[in-house]
Amino acid sequence: MSPRIQLTPLITPLLVVAVFFIAHPAHAATTNCLCQDPNGGPQTCLQIDAQTLTGGQRMNGACARFPSVASSTYATWTCAPNPASNEACEAAEKAREPVAPTVEETIFPELNVPIPGLTFTQPDATGGNSFLAQYVAAIYRYAFSITAIVTTVMFVYGAFMYLLGSTFHSLTSGKEIMKDAVLGMLLVFGAAFIVRTVNPGIVELRTVAMLRIETTPFTLVTTGGDSNYALARNIEQYTPPNVLCPKTGGPEALQRIVASMQGKVTYRFGGKGGPPPYLENQSPLAGTMQFNNYCPEGTLCLDCSGFIHYVLRCAGLSSPRGGGTASIFQGAETVTTFDASGASVNNIPLNAGDLVGWRKSGAGHIFLYLGGGLVADAKAGMAGRQPGANPRVQKLSDALMKNFTHVVRLTR
């Protein structure tokens, strides 16, 4: 007879495993997507079923499809194209946490020599009752208290001498001491009374009320820099009239060209002489106008490197390699010494057409040396973004030479 297989011992473990998987089904794969509410605010990290996004496959750009296949709740949201890491989600959630308001803590003075009875209190909102006023007032009170104690003690001493004295001299001395104590007390308190009556402010110590300045948050555009693009191909059609651009003349023509551009250049981050839009913060200039989509009429919109390229082109000089400051100064001569009075860098005199400036953390600013100790640039900041606020011409010594990191010399 063939041996029979005992199945009973195997049934129980199999049933346990089956029940476990039934009770704990496999979790569906999810994808982290950083999405933006159309009403603004920080981004939200949403965990979305990968099947909803890509049919079960992870693909670059999958998150961007979510609003089109989501419920009406997220239909108007916008999502970053690619899935986000767990670290990015944690950062997004932290950004959504409310920030506790800053509580101003008053630091009370600590005296090396304490004055009895003086306990500093919180000054009021207008700056009155300041710590100094409290301190001086305590000195007044302390002085009056000492005066009262000393005169009282002297009066009692004189009274003892007068009452217990056995000679004419002791009786007379005791009487004089009591009289002097009374006169001293009357003199001190009488003077205080007269001063308080004539001008109470002398003894009441009314401090100057100092109003607290309430801060008002506002957005100030100070972003400078430039983009790594070439000049616009059709820059001529946007060039204002009377701007000198002969495309010849060399270094000797640089000052005349820059002079003709005065009041006709407006700084725009990413501006290369063409029409908007530009790379710019979304900050209003006036009304609904935005820096990134507005070039004032009658001006040429350039960033600092765009200005350099345009002036060199108008003078018939070759532009340096690269479009932006970072590219222009990449691998360029490093500034080790400079002399503003002698207009030299690294002990070599600058010539008209040379470029100086700085390149830090991938950005920077660039100046064009015009000769005669003068440099020209397209300044940034709020001032440079005003219509026709550029170019700026200044002495080399005024151009923040301490920040210069690179120089590019004109190839002749």
C-alpha positions as CSV (number, residue, x, y, z in Angstrom):
1,M,0.0,0.0,0.0
2,S,1.4,3.4,-0.9
3,P,1.9,5.8,1.9
4,R,-0.9,8.4,2.4
5,I,0.1,12.1,2.5
6,Q,-1.2,13.8,5.6
7,L,-2.7,17.1,4.4
8,T,-4.3,18.2,7.7
9,P,-1.1,19.7,9.2
10,L,-0.6,21.9,6.0
11,I,-4.1,23.2,5.8
12,T,-3.9,25.5,8.9
13,P,-0.8,27.5,7.8
14,L,-2.2,27.9,4.3
15,L,-5.5,29.3,5.7
16,V,-3.6,31.7,7.9
17,V,-1.6,33.0,5.0
18,A,-4.8,33.4,2.8
19,V,-6.7,35.2,5.5
20,F,-3.7,37.6,6.0
21,F,-3.6,38.6,2.4
22,I,-7.3,39.0,2.2
23,A,-7.3,41.2,5.2
24,H,-4.2,43.1,4.1
25,P,-4.4,43.7,0.3
26,A,-1.4,45.1,-1.4
27,H,-1.2,48.9,-1.3
28,A,-1.7,50.7,-4.5
29,A,1.4,52.5,-5.7
30,T,1.1,56.3,-5.1
31,T,3.0,59.2,-6.5
32,N,3.9,62.5,-4.7
33,C,2.9,65.5,-6.7
34,L,3.4,69.2,-5.7
35,C,0.3,71.1,-6.7
36,Q,-0.8,74.7,-6.4
37,D,-4.2,76.0,-5.4
38,P,-5.4,78.7,-7.9
39,N,-6.1,81.0,-4.9
40,G,-2.4,81.1,-4.1
41,G,-0.5,80.1,-1.0
42,P,2.2,77.4,-0.5
43,Q,2.2,74.3,-2.6
44,T,0.4,71.2,-1.4
45,C,1.9,67.7,-1.6
46,L,-0.8,65.3,-2.9
47,Q,-0.4,61.5,-2.8
48,I,-2.0,60.3,-6.0
49,D,-2.7,56.8,-7.3
50,A,-0.2,56.1,-10.0
51,Q,-2.9,54.3,-12.0
52,T,-4.8,57.6,-12.2
53,L,-1.7,59.4,-13.6
54,T,-0.1,57.0,-16.0
55,G,-2.0,53.8,-16.2
56,G,0.3,52.2,-13.5
57,Q,3.6,53.4,-15.0
58,R,5.8,56.1,-13.6
59,M,6.5,58.7,-16.3
60,N,8.2,62.1,-16.3
61,G,5.6,64.8,-16.4
62,A,2.9,62.6,-15.1
63,C,1.9,64.9,-12.3
64,A,1.0,67.6,-14.8
65,R,-1.9,65.4,-16.0
66,F,-3.5,65.1,-12.6
67,P,-5.8,68.2,-12.8
68,S,-7.2,67.0,-16.1
69,V,-8.3,63.6,-14.7
70,A,-9.0,64.7,-11.1
71,S,-12.3,65.4,-9.5
72,S,-13.8,68.9,-9.6
73,T,-12.0,69.7,-6.3
74,Y,-8.6,69.8,-8.1
75,A,-9.7,70.5,-11.6
76,T,-8.4,74.1,-11.5
77,W,-5.1,73.3,-9.7
78,T,-1.7,73.3,-11.4
79,C,0.9,70.6,-10.6
80,A,4.7,70.4,-11.1
81,P,5.4,68.0,-14.1
82,N,7.5,65.5,-12.3
83,P,6.9,63.5,-9.1
84,A,8.3,65.0,-5.9
85,S,10.6,63.4,-3.4
86,N,9.6,62.8,0.2
87,E,11.9,65.5,1.3
88,A,10.2,68.0,-1.1
89,C,6.8,67.0,0.4
90,E,8.1,67.6,3.9
91,A,9.4,71.0,3.0
92,A,6.0,71.9,1.4
93,E,4.1,70.8,4.4
94,K,6.4,72.8,6.7
95,A,5.8,75.9,4.5
96,R,2.1,75.5,5.1
97,E,2.4,75.5,8.8
98,P,1.3,78.8,10.3
99,V,4.0,81.0,11.6
100,A,3.6,82.0,15.2
101,P,3.5,85.8,15.7
102,T,6.7,87.4,17.0
103,V,6.3,88.5,20.6
104,E,8.4,91.4,21.6
105,E,10.1,90.7,24.9
106,T,11.0,93.7,27.1
107,I,14.5,93.4,28.7
108,F,14.3,95.1,32.1
109,P,17.5,96.8,33.5
110,E,19.5,95.1,36.3
111,L,21.1,97.7,38.6
112,N,24.5,97.0,40.2
113,V,23.4,99.1,43.1
114,P,19.7,98.5,43.8
115,I,17.5,101.4,44.9
116,P,15.1,100.4,47.7
117,G,11.5,100.5,46.5
118,L,12.4,100.6,42.8
119,T,10.7,98.0,40.6
120,F,10.8,98.7,36.9
121,T,7.5,98.5,35.1
122,Q,6.7,98.1,31.4
123,P,6.9,101.4,29.5
124,D,3.6,102.4,27.9
125,A,3.0,102.3,24.1
126,T,3.9,105.9,23.5
127,G,7.3,105.5,25.2
128,G,6.3,107.3,28.3
129,N,7.3,106.1,31.8
130,S,10.6,104.9,30.4
131,F,13.2,103.1,32.5
132,L,15.3,106.2,32.8
133,A,12.4,108.2,34.1
134,Q,11.6,105.5,36.6
135,Y,15.2,105.4,37.7
136,V,15.5,109.2,38.2
137,A,12.2,109.3,40.0
138,A,13.3,106.6,42.4
139,I,16.5,108.6,43.0
140,Y,14.3,111.6,44.0
141,R,12.2,109.6,46.3
142,Y,15.3,107.9,47.9
143,A,16.9,111.3,48.4
144,F,13.8,112.8,50.1
145,S,13.5,109.7,52.3
146,I,17.2,110.0,53.4
147,T,16.6,113.7,54.1
148,A,13.6,113.0,56.2
149,I,15.4,110.2,58.1
150,V,18.5,112.3,58.8
151,T,16.6,115.4,59.9
152,T,14.4,113.4,62.1
153,V,17.4,111.6,63.8
154,M,19.2,114.9,64.3
155,F,16.0,116.5,65.7
156,V,15.6,113.6,68.2
157,Y,19.3,113.8,69.1
158,G,19.0,117.6,69.7
159,A,15.9,117.0,71.8
160,F,17.8,114.5,74.0
161,M,20.6,116.9,74.5
162,Y,18.1,119.7,75.4
163,L,16.1,117.5,77.8
164,L,18.9,115.7,79.5
165,G,21.6,118.4,79.4
166,S,22.8,119.7,82.7
167,T,24.9,122.6,81.5
168,F,24.0,125.7,79.6
169,H,26.2,124.7,76.7
170,S,24.5,121.3,76.2
171,L,21.1,123.0,76.4
172,T,22.1,125.6,73.8
173,S,23.7,122.9,71.5
174,G,20.6,120.7,71.6
175,K,18.4,123.7,70.8
176,E,20.6,124.6,67.8
177,I,20.6,121.1,66.5
178,M,16.8,120.9,66.6
179,K,16.5,124.2,64.9
180,D,18.9,123.3,62.2
181,A,17.1,119.9,61.6
182,V,13.8,121.7,61.2
183,L,15.3,124.3,58.9
184,G,17.0,121.7,56.8
185,M,13.8,119.7,56.4
186,L,11.8,122.9,55.6
187,L,14.5,123.9,53.1
188,V,14.5,120.6,51.2
189,F,10.7,120.0,51.1
190,G,10.0,123.7,50.6
191,A,12.2,123.9,47.6
192,A,10.5,120.8,46.1
193,F,7.1,122.3,46.8
194,I,8.0,125.6,45.1
195,V,9.5,123.8,42.1
196,R,6.5,121.6,41.8
197,T,4.2,124.6,41.9
198,V,6.2,126.7,39.4
199,N,7.1,123.9,36.9
200,P,5.8,120.4,37.9
201,G,7.7,118.9,34.9
202,I,11.0,119.3,36.7
203,V,10.1,116.8,39.5
204,E,7.4,114.7,37.6
205,L,9.9,113.8,34.9
206,R,7.5,113.6,32.0
207,T,9.5,111.8,29.3
208,V,9.3,112.7,25.6
209,A,6.6,110.5,24.1
210,M,8.1,108.4,21.3
211,L,5.6,106.8,19.0
212,R,6.3,103.3,17.9
213,I,6.7,102.9,14.1
214,E,4.4,100.2,12.8
215,T,6.1,98.2,10.0
216,T,4.2,97.8,6.8
217,P,5.3,94.9,4.6
218,F,5.9,95.8,0.9
219,T,7.6,94.3,-2.1
220,L,10.7,96.0,-3.4
221,V,12.3,94.7,-6.5
222,T,16.0,94.8,-6.2
223,T,16.8,91.8,-8.3
224,G,19.7,92.5,-10.7
225,G,21.7,90.3,-13.0
226,D,21.0,89.2,-16.5
227,S,20.2,86.3,-18.7
228,N,22.5,84.3,-20.9
229,Y,20.9,85.2,-24.2
230,A,22.1,87.1,-27.3
231,L,20.8,90.5,-28.5
232,A,17.4,90.5,-30.2
233,R,17.8,89.9,-33.9
234,N,15.5,92.8,-34.8
235,I,16.8,95.1,-32.2
236,E,17.0,98.0,-34.7
237,Q,13.2,98.3,-35.0
238,Y,12.9,98.8,-31.2
239,T,15.8,101.2,-30.9
240,P,14.7,104.8,-30.0
241,P,15.5,107.6,-32.5
242,N,18.6,109.6,-32.2
243,V,20.5,106.7,-30.6
244,L,23.9,106.7,-32.3
245,C,24.7,103.2,-33.6
246,P,27.1,103.5,-36.6
247,K,28.5,100.0,-36.1
248,T,31.9,101.5,-36.6
249,G,34.3,103.9,-34.8
250,G,35.9,101.5,-32.4
251,P,36.9,102.4,-28.8
252,E,37.0,106.1,-29.6
253,A,33.2,106.1,-30.3
254,L,32.1,104.5,-27.1
255,Q,31.6,107.7,-25.1
256,R,29.6,109.3,-27.9
257,I,27.4,106.2,-28.3
258,V,26.7,106.0,-24.6
259,A,25.9,109.7,-24.4
260,S,23.3,109.3,-27.1
261,M,21.6,106.6,-25.1
262,Q,21.1,108.7,-22.0
263,G,17.5,108.5,-20.9
264,K,16.6,105.9,-23.5
265,V,17.5,102.7,-21.7
266,T,15.3,100.9,-19.1
267,Y,16.7,98.0,-17.1
268,R,14.8,94.7,-17.5
269,F,16.1,91.5,-16.1
270,G,16.5,89.3,-19.2
271,G,16.1,92.3,-21.6
272,K,18.2,92.1,-24.8
273,G,16.6,94.9,-26.7
274,G,13.5,93.1,-27.9
275,P,9.8,93.4,-26.8
276,P,8.4,91.8,-23.6
277,P,8.1,89.4,-21.9
278,Y,11.3,89.5,-19.8
279,L,12.6,87.4,-17.0
280,E,11.4,89.5,-14.1
281,N,9.7,89.3,-10.8
282,Q,5.9,89.8,-10.9
283,S,5.9,93.2,-9.2
284,P,3.8,96.1,-10.4
285,L,5.5,99.3,-11.7
286,A,2.3,101.4,-12.0
287,G,-1.3,100.3,-11.8
288,T,-1.6,96.9,-13.5
289,M,1.7,97.2,-15.4
290,Q,4.3,94.5,-14.6
291,F,8.0,94.8,-15.0
292,N,8.1,91.5,-16.9
293,N,5.6,92.5,-19.6
294,Y,6.2,96.2,-19.9
295,C,8.9,98.2,-21.8
296,P,8.3,101.9,-21.6
297,E,7.7,103.6,-24.9
298,G,10.7,105.3,-26.4
299,T,13.2,103.3,-24.5
300,L,15.3,100.2,-25.1
301,C,14.9,97.5,-22.5
302,L,18.3,95.9,-21.6
303,D,19.9,94.1,-18.7
304,C,23.5,94.8,-17.8
305,S,25.1,92.4,-20.3
306,G,22.6,93.3,-23.0
307,F,23.7,96.9,-22.6
308,I,27.4,95.9,-23.0
309,H,26.7,93.8,-26.1
310,Y,24.6,96.6,-27.7
311,V,27.2,99.4,-27.2
312,L,30.1,97.2,-28.4
313,R,28.0,96.3,-31.5
314,C,27.3,99.9,-32.3
315,A,31.0,100.7,-32.0
316,G,31.9,97.9,-34.4
317,L,33.7,96.0,-31.7
318,S,33.4,92.2,-31.2
319,S,31.2,91.2,-28.3
320,P,32.8,88.8,-25.7
321,R,31.7,85.2,-25.7
322,G,28.5,84.3,-23.9
323,G,25.4,86.3,-23.5
324,G,25.3,86.9,-19.7
325,T,27.8,88.1,-17.2
326,A,28.4,84.7,-15.8
327,S,29.4,83.4,-19.3
328,I,31.4,86.5,-20.1
329,F,33.5,86.2,-17.0
330,Q,33.8,82.4,-17.1
331,G,37.6,81.7,-17.3
332,A,38.4,85.4,-17.5
333,E,41.3,87.1,-15.9
334,T,40.9,87.3,-12.1
335,V,41.3,90.7,-10.4
336,T,43.9,90.7,-7.7
337,T,44.8,94.4,-7.5
338,F,43.2,97.5,-8.8
339,D,44.0,101.2,-8.8
340,A,41.2,103.6,-9.3
341,S,43.3,106.7,-9.7
342,G,45.5,105.1,-12.3
343,A,42.6,103.1,-13.9
344,S,44.5,99.9,-13.8
345,V,43.7,96.3,-12.9
346,N,46.5,93.9,-11.9
347,N,48.9,96.7,-12.6
348,I,47.9,96.8,-16.3
349,P,46.1,100.0,-17.4
350,L,42.5,99.6,-18.7
351,N,41.7,100.6,-22.2
352,A,38.4,101.8,-23.6
353,G,36.3,98.8,-24.4
354,D,37.6,96.7,-21.5
355,L,35.0,95.0,-19.2
356,V,35.2,94.8,-15.4
357,G,32.8,93.5,-12.8
358,W,32.0,90.6,-10.6
359,R,30.7,87.1,-11.0
360,K,29.5,85.4,-7.8
361,S,27.3,82.3,-7.4
362,G,26.5,82.2,-11.1
363,A,25.4,85.8,-11.3
364,G,27.0,89.2,-11.3
365,H,27.2,92.7,-12.8
366,I,29.4,94.1,-15.6
367,F,30.7,97.6,-16.5
368,L,32.1,99.0,-19.7
369,Y,35.3,101.1,-19.4
370,L,34.9,104.2,-21.6
371,G,38.3,105.7,-21.0
372,G,39.3,108.7,-19.0
373,G,38.5,106.9,-15.7
374,L,34.8,106.5,-16.6
375,V,32.6,103.4,-16.7
376,A,29.1,102.8,-18.0
377,D,26.5,100.2,-17.1
378,A,22.8,99.5,-16.9
379,K,22.0,99.7,-13.2
380,A,19.3,97.4,-11.7
381,G,17.2,97.9,-8.6
382,M,14.0,99.9,-8.5
383,A,15.7,103.0,-9.7
384,G,17.1,101.3,-12.8
385,R,13.6,99.9,-13.7
386,Q,12.1,103.4,-14.0
387,P,11.5,104.5,-17.6
388,G,14.7,105.8,-19.2
389,A,16.8,105.6,-16.0
390,N,19.8,104.2,-17.8
391,P,22.6,104.1,-18.8
392,R,24.7,105.2,-15.8
393,V,28.1,106.8,-16.3
394,Q,30.3,107.2,-13.3
395,K,33.9,107.4,-12.2
396,L,35.7,104.1,-11.9
397,S,36.4,104.9,-8.3
398,D,32.7,105.1,-7.6
399,A,31.8,101.8,-9.2
400,L,32.3,99.5,-6.2
401,M,35.7,98.4,-7.4
402,K,36.2,96.4,-4.1
403,N,33.6,93.9,-5.6
404,F,35.4,93.5,-8.9
405,T,36.4,89.9,-9.5
406,H,37.1,89.7,-13.2
407,V,38.3,91.7,-16.1
408,V,38.0,91.1,-19.9
409,R,40.3,93.1,-22.0
410,L,39.4,94.2,-25.5
411,T,41.1,92.2,-28.2
412,R,42.8,94.6,-30.6
